[in-house]
Amino acid sequence: MLQHLPVSRLLVAILDFKRKSGVEPKLNDYSGMVDILRLLGKGEAERDIKGGWDGCGNRSAPGERRCGMPETGYPYRSKKTDDICDDVCGEASRAALSMSKRLRCALRWFDLKALLLLLIGVPILIFVIHVHGQKFTYFLRPLWESPPKPFRTMPHYHHENVSMENLCKLHGWGIREIPRRVFDAVLFSNELDILEVRWNELSPYVSEFILLESNSTFTGLKKPLFFASNRRRFKFVESRLTYGTVGGRFVKGENPFVEESYQRVALDQLIRIAGISDDDLLIMSDVDEIPSGHTINLLRWCDDIPEMLHLQMRNYLYSFEFYVDDDSWRASIHRYRDGKTRYAHFRQTDDLLADSGWHCSFCFRHISEFIFKMKAYSHVDRVRFSYYLSPSRIQDVICHGADLFDMLPEEYTFQKIIAKLGPIPSSYSAVNLPSYLIQNADRYRYLLPGNCKRESYMKSLDDKLTADQVPVKSPACAVGKASSEGFQISNTRA
C-alpha cells in the first residue's frame, strides 16, 4: 500500500505518528523533509507540512485536509493529461468546467515558447544543413572512415655537387652503365601553361612524351582540343611526342569517373603505340603533378629501384604562393612490364619517395579556366550553387587562399581538420621551384608569390571549337582499338 501513497502524505503520517507517540518533531525533521520534497518537486506538500493556504482561500493547519480533498486523505494524482482538470477547487467533474478553464488547464502544460522556438528553429536548421551539410559530413569524417595505411617513406637525397654514383649509394641502390629510357604519359584537358612548365622541367631526362586528349570532359561536356590548337608552343618536344585523341562517349547522367577511367584505358593503348619496352620508366601523373627533374634523373641512372614507386609532392593551390602540405602521393613511376603495367591514378604500392616534385592544383592564368575546370573535372558535384562560378567570387577566393567549393579539408583526423581550417596562409618563398618557371618569371608572374590577380578569360575557351575545326599539320595516323571499350585512338605527328 505504501508505494501507492503520495510522498507528501507519507511524510505527514510520519509526523503525526511522532506527535501521538509523545516525541516532539525537531526543526531539522521539518527542514530535512522540506529539502527532500523540493528535490522531488513536491512544493504543495511543503505547504501541507508547515501549514498554509488550502487552495480555496482558507487558512489550513499542518496536515489538515485541503479543499476538495476526500476524507480518506490525499488524492493520488495521475500523470495522465486526462486527470489534470479533475477536482479544481471542489468541482468534481470535468463537465463542470467552463471552456476557458479547460483551455487554461490544457495550456498549463503546453510551453508556447518551446513551440515558437520549434517553428523558427526547424526551418533554420534545414537551411543550414542544405547549405553546410557537406561541411558537417567532412568534419565528422574521422567517425566513419579510418585513415589509410601509412606509406613507407623513403629518404630522398640530392645535391648538385654530389655525384650520381654517391646519390644512388645513399639510397641503397647501384649505378647503371647507361640510363633507362623514360616515358611521361598524361591525360590533357586545358592546362597549357602548367604543361609547358612540366615538359621543360622533364625535357632533359624524358625519352618520349605521351599526351592523350579528348573532345569530351570527364563530365560529358564537349570541349575543344586545346593542345592541338596550341601545338606550336611545344615544338621543343615535337620529335619525342606521341599525341593521340580519343572521342568522348557523351553518356548523359553518367558518373564522371567512368569517363575518366575510359580515357585512362585509352592512354594505356597510346603508351604501347609510343614504343615502350620492359624496364623502361613510365611516369603516371596528372599534368599538374610535376616530378622534379633531378628525381627522374636519379631513378633512370640507379639500379635495383622498386618496381613501383609513388612520388611525394608539395601541394600548392592556385599558385606557388599558397603552400598546403606535402601529402600529395598519387603521382607514380613504374618499371614497365608488358601485359602487367596499367596506367592508373590510385595507390598501387606502399613505397613513397619523399620530396619528389610539385602539385599545383587549379593553377590557371584566366578566370574562365577556373570555371571550365570546376564544371569539367570528376568532382563536379562540389559545385553545389551557381554563384560558386561567379568570376568576382573566384577572384576573391584566389587572393584569400580560400576553397573554391567552400569545403572543409579532406582529412581523417580531427586534429588535422582543425589545423587546416580557414584560408591558406601566403608563402613568400620561391626557392626550389621548377627552374623554367623562375627563368621565365615575367611570363608566369601569376604563378609566383604576390601575384594573385587573374586575367578574365581565355579566348579559346569561348570559341567553342569542335574536334573537326582543329587544324592538325600533316597527320600520319595509326589507329589502335580496344575491343572491351570500343574506342579508337588517333596518333598524329606533325
C-alpha positions in Angstrom: 0.0 0.0 0.0 2.8 2.4 0.8 4.0 2.6 -2.7 0.6 4.0 -3.9 0.6 6.9 -1.3 1.8 10.3 -2.4 5.2 11.2 -0.9 3.7 14.3 0.9 1.0 12.2 2.7 3.5 9.6 3.7 5.7 12.3 5.4 2.7 13.9 7.1 1.7 10.5 8.5 5.3 10.1 10.0 4.9 13.5 11.7 1.5 12.5 13.2 2.9 9.3 14.5 5.7 11.2 16.3 3.2 13.6 17.9 0.9 10.7 19.1 3.9 8.8 20.5 4.9 11.9 22.6 8.0 12.6 20.6 8.0 16.3 19.5 9.5 16.6 16.0 12.6 18.7 15.8 13.2 21.6 13.5 15.6 19.5 11.5 12.8 17.0 10.8 10.8 19.7 9.0 13.8 21.2 7.2 15.1 17.9 6.1 11.8 16.8 4.7 11.2 20.1 3.0 14.6 19.7 1.3 13.7 16.2 0.2 10.3 17.4 -1.1 11.9 20.3 -3.0 14.2 17.8 -4.8 11.2 15.7 -5.7 9.3 18.8 -7.0 6.5 18.4 -4.3 6.1 22.1 -3.4 2.5 21.7 -2.3 3.4 19.1 0.3 5.8 21.6 1.8 2.8 23.9 2.5 0.9 20.9 3.9 3.7 20.2 6.5 4.2 23.8 7.6 0.6 25.0 7.2 -0.7 27.5 4.7 -3.5 28.1 2.3 -5.8 25.2 1.3 -6.2 26.3 -2.3 -9.7 27.7 -1.8 -8.7 30.8 0.1 -8.9 29.3 3.7 -6.0 29.0 6.2 -5.1 25.4 6.9 -3.2 23.8 9.7 -0.3 21.4 9.2 -1.6 18.1 7.9 -5.2 19.4 7.6 -7.3 18.2 4.7 -7.2 20.6 1.8 -10.1 22.0 -0.2 -11.6 19.3 -2.5 -9.7 16.5 -0.7 -11.6 13.4 0.2 -11.9 12.3 3.9 -9.7 9.4 3.3 -6.6 11.6 2.7 -4.6 12.9 -0.1 -5.9 12.0 -3.5 -3.5 10.2 -5.8 -2.7 12.4 -8.8 -2.4 10.6 -12.1 0.3 11.7 -14.6 -2.2 11.3 -17.4 -3.3 14.5 -19.0 -7.0 13.4 -18.7 -6.8 13.9 -14.9 -5.2 17.3 -14.9 -8.5 19.1 -14.9 -10.2 17.0 -12.3 -11.3 18.5 -8.9 -10.4 22.1 -9.4 -11.4 23.7 -6.0 -14.3 21.4 -5.4 -15.5 21.0 -9.0 -15.6 17.2 -9.1 -16.2 16.7 -12.8 -14.6 17.9 -16.0 -18.1 18.6 -17.3 -18.5 21.3 -14.7 -15.5 23.3 -16.0 -16.1 26.1 -18.4 -14.4 26.0 -21.8 -12.0 28.8 -20.8 -10.9 26.9 -17.6 -10.4 23.7 -19.6 -8.3 25.6 -22.2 -6.2 27.2 -19.4 -5.8 23.9 -17.8 -4.6 22.3 -21.0 -2.2 25.2 -21.8 -0.8 24.9 -18.3 1.3 22.0 -19.6 1.9 23.5 -23.0 5.0 25.7 -23.5 4.3 28.3 -26.1 7.9 29.5 -26.1 9.0 26.0 -27.0 6.5 25.8 -29.8 7.7 29.2 -31.2 11.3 28.1 -31.0 10.4 24.9 -32.8 8.6 26.7 -35.6 11.5 29.1 -36.1 14.4 26.7 -35.4 13.4 23.7 -37.6 13.4 25.7 -40.9 16.7 27.4 -40.0 18.2 24.0 -39.2 17.0 22.6 -42.6 18.5 25.6 -44.4 21.8 25.3 -42.6 22.0 21.6 -43.4 21.3 22.3 -47.0 24.0 25.0 -47.3 26.6 23.5 -45.0 25.7 19.8 -44.9 28.8 18.9 -46.8 30.9 20.6 -44.1 29.3 18.6 -41.4 30.0 15.4 -43.4 33.7 16.3 -43.9 34.1 17.4 -40.3 32.7 14.1 -39.0 34.7 12.0 -41.4 37.0 10.7 -38.7 34.0 9.0 -37.1 33.1 6.8 -40.1 36.3 6.5 -42.1 39.7 5.4 -40.8 43.0 6.8 -42.1 44.6 4.8 -44.9 47.6 2.7 -44.2 50.7 4.8 -43.9 53.3 4.8 -46.7 56.9 3.5 -46.3 58.5 6.9 -46.9 62.0 6.6 -48.4 64.5 9.4 -47.7 65.4 11.4 -50.8 69.0 12.7 -51.2 70.0 15.3 -53.7 72.7 17.9 -54.2 74.0 19.2 -57.5 77.6 18.9 -56.3 77.3 15.2 -55.4 78.0 12.5 -58.0 75.2 10.3 -59.3 77.1 7.2 -58.0 77.1 8.6 -54.5 73.5 9.6 -54.7 72.5 6.1 -55.8 74.6 4.6 -53.0 72.9 6.9 -50.4 69.5 5.4 -51.5 70.8 1.8 -51.2 70.9 1.4 -55.0 73.6 0.6 -57.5 74.6 2.6 -60.5 73.8 1.7 -64.1 76.2 1.9 -67.1 73.6 3.6 -69.2 70.4 5.3 -68.0 66.9 3.8 -68.6 64.6 5.3 -71.1 61.8 7.4 -69.5 58.2 7.8 -70.9 56.0 10.6 -69.5 52.3 10.0 -70.1 49.4 12.4 -69.3 45.7 13.0 -70.0 45.3 16.5 -71.1 42.4 18.9 -70.5 43.3 22.6 -70.8 46.4 23.2 -68.6 48.6 24.7 -71.3 50.9 26.8 -69.0 51.4 24.0 -66.4 52.1 21.6 -69.2 54.8 23.9 -70.6 56.4 24.2 -67.2 56.2 20.4 -66.7 57.8 19.4 -70.0 60.6 21.9 -69.7 61.4 20.6 -66.3 61.5 17.0 -67.6 62.8 17.5 -71.1 66.5 16.7 -70.4 65.6 13.3 -68.9 62.5 12.1 -70.9 62.8 9.9 -74.0 59.2 10.1 -75.1 56.3 12.4 -74.2 52.9 10.9 -74.5 49.7 13.0 -74.4 46.1 11.9 -74.9 43.4 14.5 -75.5 39.6 14.0 -75.8 36.9 16.2 -77.2 34.9 15.4 -74.0 35.4 16.4 -70.4 35.0 13.8 -67.7 31.6 15.2 -67.0 30.5 14.6 -70.7 30.7 18.2 -71.9 32.0 18.8 -75.4 35.3 20.7 -75.4 37.9 22.0 -77.9 41.1 20.1 -78.5 43.2 22.7 -76.7 46.6 21.1 -77.2 46.0 20.5 -80.9 45.3 24.2 -81.5 48.3 25.3 -79.4 50.8 22.6 -80.5 53.3 25.1 -81.9 54.1 26.1 -78.3 55.6 22.7 -77.7 57.9 22.4 -80.7 60.8 21.7 -78.4 59.5 18.2 -77.8 57.9 17.6 -81.2 60.4 14.9 -82.2 59.7 13.0 -79.0 56.0 13.5 -78.8 53.3 10.8 -79.2 50.0 12.7 -79.3 46.6 11.0 -79.5 43.0 11.9 -79.5 40.0 9.9 -78.3 36.4 10.6 -78.9 34.2 11.2 -75.9 31.3 8.9 -75.1 28.9 11.7 -74.1 26.6 9.5 -71.9 24.2 11.8 -70.2 24.0 11.5 -66.4 26.9 9.1 -66.2 29.3 9.1 -63.2 32.3 11.3 -64.3 34.8 8.7 -63.0 33.5 6.3 -65.7 34.6 8.6 -68.5 37.9 9.3 -66.7 38.6 5.5 -66.4 37.7 5.1 -70.1 40.3 7.7 -71.1 42.9 6.2 -68.9 42.4 2.8 -70.5 42.8 4.6 -73.9 46.1 6.1 -72.7 47.3 2.6 -72.0 46.9 1.8 -75.7 48.7 5.0 -76.7 51.7 4.2 -74.4 52.1 0.9 -76.3 51.9 2.7 -79.6 54.7 5.0 -78.4 57.1 2.0 -78.3 57.7 1.4 -74.6 59.6 -1.7 -73.6 60.2 -3.7 -70.5 62.2 -2.0 -67.8 61.7 1.5 -69.3 60.4 4.0 -66.7 56.8 5.2 -67.1 55.6 8.3 -65.2 51.9 8.2 -64.3 50.6 11.6 -63.1 48.2 14.4 -63.9 49.6 17.4 -65.8 49.7 19.5 -62.6 51.7 16.8 -60.7 55.2 17.8 -61.8 58.1 15.4 -60.8 61.3 17.3 -60.3 63.9 16.7 -63.0 66.6 15.6 -60.6 64.3 12.9 -59.2 63.7 11.4 -62.6 67.4 11.6 -63.4 68.2 9.7 -60.2 65.7 6.9 -61.0 66.9 6.4 -64.5 70.5 6.1 -63.5 70.1 4.0 -60.4 69.8 0.2 -60.5 67.6 -2.0 -58.2 65.0 0.7 -57.7 61.5 -0.6 -56.7 59.2 -1.8 -59.5 56.6 0.8 -58.5 57.2 4.0 -56.5 54.9 6.8 -55.5 56.3 10.3 -55.6 55.6 12.6 -52.6 54.9 16.1 -53.8 54.4 19.5 -52.2 50.8 20.6 -52.6 50.1 24.1 -53.8 46.8 25.8 -54.6 46.2 28.5 -57.3 49.9 29.3 -57.5 53.2 28.6 -55.7 52.2 31.3 -53.2 49.7 29.0 -51.3 51.6 26.0 -49.9 49.2 23.5 -48.5 51.2 20.5 -47.3 53.4 17.7 -48.6 50.7 15.0 -48.7 50.4 14.6 -52.5 51.2 11.0 -53.4 49.2 10.0 -56.4 52.0 10.5 -58.9 54.0 7.4 -59.5 56.8 5.9 -61.6 57.0 2.3 -62.8 59.5 0.0 -64.3 57.3 -1.1 -67.2 56.2 -4.7 -67.6 54.4 -5.6 -70.8 51.0 -7.1 -70.0 51.2 -6.1 -66.3 51.7 -2.4 -66.1 48.4 -0.4 -66.3 48.0 3.3 -66.3 46.3 4.3 -63.0 46.0 7.2 -60.6 45.3 5.4 -57.3 47.5 3.8 -54.7 49.5 0.9 -56.2 52.3 0.4 -53.7 53.3 1.3 -50.1 56.7 2.8 -51.2 56.9 6.6 -51.3 59.9 8.7 -52.3 60.0 11.9 -50.3 60.0 15.4 -51.7 59.9 14.5 -55.4 58.1 17.4 -57.0 55.2 19.8 -57.0 51.5 19.5 -57.3 50.0 22.9 -58.3 46.2 22.5 -58.3 43.9 25.0 -60.1 47.0 27.0 -61.2 45.5 28.9 -64.1 46.1 32.3 -65.7 42.4 33.1 -66.6 39.3 33.1 -64.5 37.5 31.3 -67.4 39.9 28.4 -67.0 38.9 28.0 -63.3 35.2 28.0 -64.3 35.9 25.4 -67.1 37.7 23.0 -64.8 35.1 23.4 -62.0 32.5 22.2 -64.5 34.6 19.7 -66.3 36.5 17.5 -63.8 35.3 14.4 -61.9 34.3 16.2 -58.7 31.7 18.4 -60.5 29.3 17.6 -57.6 31.2 20.0 -55.5 29.7 22.9 -57.5 26.5 22.9 -55.3 25.4 26.5 -56.1 25.6 28.5 -59.3 27.2 31.5 -57.6 30.3 29.4 -57.0 31.1 30.1 -60.7 30.9 33.9 -60.3 34.1 35.4 -61.7 34.3 38.0 -58.9 33.9 35.4 -56.2 36.5 33.2 -57.8 39.0 36.1 -57.9 38.3 36.9 -54.2 38.8 33.2 -53.2 42.1 33.0 -55.1 43.6 36.1 -53.4 42.5 34.9 -49.9 43.7 31.3 -50.4 40.2 30.0 -49.6 38.5 27.0 -51.0 36.7 27.3 -54.4 34.0 24.9 -53.3 33.7 26.2 -49.7 34.7 22.8 -48.3 36.5 21.6 -45.2 39.9 19.9 -45.6 39.7 16.2 -46.7 41.4 14.7 -43.7 40.9 11.6 -41.5 41.7 13.1 -38.0 40.0 15.9 -36.1 43.5 17.3 -35.3 44.4 17.7 -39.0 41.0 19.1 -39.9 41.1 21.8 -37.2 44.8 22.6 -38.1 43.8 23.3 -41.7 40.6 25.2 -41.1 40.4 28.6 -42.8 42.3 30.2 -45.7 45.8 29.0 -46.6 48.5 31.5 -45.4 50.6 33.1 -48.1 54.2 32.0 -48.6 56.8 34.4 -49.9 59.4 31.7 -50.8 60.1 30.9 -54.5 63.0 28.7 -53.6 63.3 25.1 -55.0 60.6 25.7 -57.7 60.8 24.4 -61.3 63.8 26.1 -63.0 61.8 27.0 -66.1 59.3 28.9 -64.0 62.0 31.1 -62.4 63.8 31.6 -65.7 60.5 32.9 -67.2 59.2 34.7 -64.2 57.8 37.6 -66.2 55.7 35.3 -68.3 54.5 33.2 -65.4 54.2 36.0 -62.8 50.7 34.8 -61.8 52.2 31.6 -60.5 54.7 33.3 -58.2 54.1 34.7 -54.7 52.4 38.1 -54.5 50.5 38.0 -57.8 47.0 36.7 -57.2 45.1 38.7 -59.7 44.0 36.8 -62.8 43.0 37.7 -66.3 39.3 37.5 -67.0 39.0 34.9 -69.8 40.9 32.8 -72.3 39.8 33.4 -75.8 39.9 29.8 -76.9 37.5 28.8 -74.1 34.8 30.9 -75.7 35.5 30.0 -79.3 33.6 26.7 -78.9 36.0 24.8 -81.2 35.0 21.3 -82.2 37.3 18.4 -83.0 36.6 18.9 -86.7 37.7 22.5 -86.6 41.1 21.9 -85.0 43.9 22.1 -87.5 46.5 19.3 -87.4 49.5 19.6 -89.6 50.4 16.6 -91.8 48.8 13.9 -89.8 50.2 10.4 -90.1 47.7 8.2 -88.3 48.0 4.9 -86.5 44.8 3.6 -85.1 44.7 1.3 -82.1 41.5 -0.4 -80.9 40.5 -2.0 -77.6 37.6 -4.3 -78.1 36.5 -4.2 -74.5 35.9 -0.5 -74.6 35.2 0.1 -78.3 37.4 3.2 -78.5 39.7 4.4 -81.3 42.9 6.4 -80.8 44.3 8.7 -83.5 48.0 9.1 -83.1 49.5 12.1 -85.0 52.9 13.6 -85.6 53.5 17.0 -87.2 
